[in-house]
Amino acid sequence: MRYSGLRVIQQGLTGNRGWKPVWRSPEPKPEYDIIIIGGGGHGLSTAFYLAKNHGLKNIAVLEKGYLGGGNVGRNTTIVRANYFLQGNSEFYSHSLKLWEGLEDELNYNIMHSQRGLINLFHSDGQRDAFVRRGNAMINQGDDAILLDREGVRAHLPYLDYEQTRFPIYGGLYHPRGGTARHDAVAWGYARGADARGVDLIQQCEVTGIDVQNGKVTGVQTTRGAIRAKKVAMITAGRSGQVAAMAGLRLPVESHVLQAFVTEGLKPVIDHVVSFGMGHFYISQSDKGGLVFGGDLDFHASYAQRGNLPMAEHVMEAGMTLMPMIGRAKVLRSWGGIMDMTPDGSPIIDKTPIEGLFIDCGWNYGGFKAVPASGWAMAHLMATGQPHETAAKFRLNRFATGHLLDEEGTGSQHNLH
Ligand SMILES: Cc1cc2nc3c(=O)[nH]c(=O)nc-3n(C[C@H](O)[C@H](O)[C@H](O)COP(=O)(O)OP(=O)(O)OC[C@H]3O[C@@H](n4cnc5c(N)ncnc54)[C@H](O)[C@@H]3O)c2cc1C
């Protein structure tokens, strides 16, 4: 069924009885050409582009829970292309271009809102770093505007400009940055993949990966064994555990990242604001909730919930930046499991096992990567060659030393 404004009106006038389920619920077949483990944003977009860009059909996505129940439905929805290093910048630039056409491509309202992102800086040194980043973004063909303090004030009048601990020197403004409705992105890709013949199988946990003579032959699941010629592991925070099923040890640690939302308020924050020095960022959802978060919980964990000290840290940072936030009531908090690599950049690659592929290491920035990751992973699986925008996301870079350390914080998982 094609969606349109006219159809919404028609359905509204006829009791909304004509909407159909958005995807099928097929039983798993005994064999597929391609199995994707993980029905998050990256697994679903990979399935979609395998079918759409490469004409492949005999594909299953196996999801242990429900589609969109992982990090793709837990993030703070920020979409941006403001990377500095070659290797990252062309990839995220490609991703943002895909975002800009995604609603048309999926025929789905993902509520992509390019409301602009402002990264604040608070010292001369930080300004220099943002000037360099802004120039790199412009060289990549993306947009970046350096704002001085008054420039920031014109956009964000509600910040505390008098506080002395983190005086606001200015900000790097990325007008094409913004947000998108996170679970709608999962649903849109799921609907598009299903329409192209992909089997989306929920409540199907992969419990083993079958390998014979160095080649993958299928997977064991809670719904039986399924054979496959190619298997992709796209399980974000669980990547280390799933790869271990094939005897692989990944350079990934899993850490919890929390986020928070307040009660719905009238429109007050119309940008995404990032206060990196205080570990705090915020935007306002279309429902009116102030959505904000901070840093990792700083210890490795598979718990999908956060700890109170980090909640306190984030609230303190919010109060420092915009004291008005103290008037809002926090409605909910939650956590997701982040697959942190030592250099903070992702992995899209083959593994040493023939036919077994890996897409992981999205750290806490993988939502904005969903379109380009699926695009690049599908390209790699269909052609055997890395896509040009993801050519540096190699698994062996931690052995060769060709790191993509965007923040320059060194080889430590919880610092990126
Ligand atoms: C609080 C928070 C805020 C964030 N904010 C942002 C942001 O603003 N912008 C941004 O770009 N990124 C953000 N991120 C990061 C982003 O959400 C993740 O990097 C990204 O969603 C990870 O990829 P995914 O969508 O494929 O993961 P997931 O949705 O987690 O998908 C992986 C799937 O694999 C499934 N799975 C695991 N093991 C198995 C198994 N054995 N068998 C079958 N299935 C399995 C899981 O159930 C899950 O559904 C944030 C994350 C969190 C938690």
The ligand as an ORCA input file, in Angstrom:
! r2SCAN-3c Opt
* xyz 0 1
  C      20.603      6.550     24.773
  C      21.182      6.480     23.382
  C      21.298      7.625     22.622
  C      21.826      7.569     21.338
  N      21.794      8.697     20.578
  C      22.207      8.656     19.292
  C      22.047      9.800     18.473
  O      21.483     10.807     18.888
  N      22.506      9.742     17.191
  C      23.116      8.638     16.706
  O      23.559      8.656     15.561
  N      23.228      7.494     17.455
  C      22.774      7.477     18.726
  N      22.851      6.339     19.498
  C      23.506      5.154     18.945
  C      22.632      4.321     18.021
  O      21.346      4.144     18.581
  C      23.310      2.956     17.774
  O      24.652      3.142     17.379
  C      22.614      2.179     16.651
  O      21.212      2.176     16.821
  C      23.137      0.746     16.634
  O      22.739      0.030     15.494
  P      21.355     -0.776     15.359
  O      20.247      0.189     15.150
  O      21.491     -1.767     14.277
  O      21.267     -1.481     16.776
  P      20.088     -2.262     17.474
  O      18.780     -1.575     17.275
  O      20.528     -2.518     18.882
  O      20.038     -3.615     16.646
  C      20.713     -4.808     16.965
  C      19.669     -5.893     17.057
  O      20.306     -7.155     17.163
  C      19.458     -7.969     17.935
  N      20.211     -9.125     18.419
  C      21.233     -9.135     19.317
  N      21.660    -10.382     19.514
  C      20.912    -11.180     18.716
  C      20.890    -12.569     18.477
  N      21.726    -13.416     19.117
  N      19.981    -13.075     17.607
  C      19.113    -12.246     16.950
  N      19.115    -10.915     17.144
  C      19.988    -10.390     18.010
  C      18.992     -7.040     19.047
  O      17.818     -7.536     19.686
  C      18.765     -5.738     18.284
  O      17.430     -5.557     17.880
  C      22.306      6.351     20.794
  C      22.174      5.194     21.548
  C      21.602      5.243     22.822
  C      21.420      3.977     23.606
*
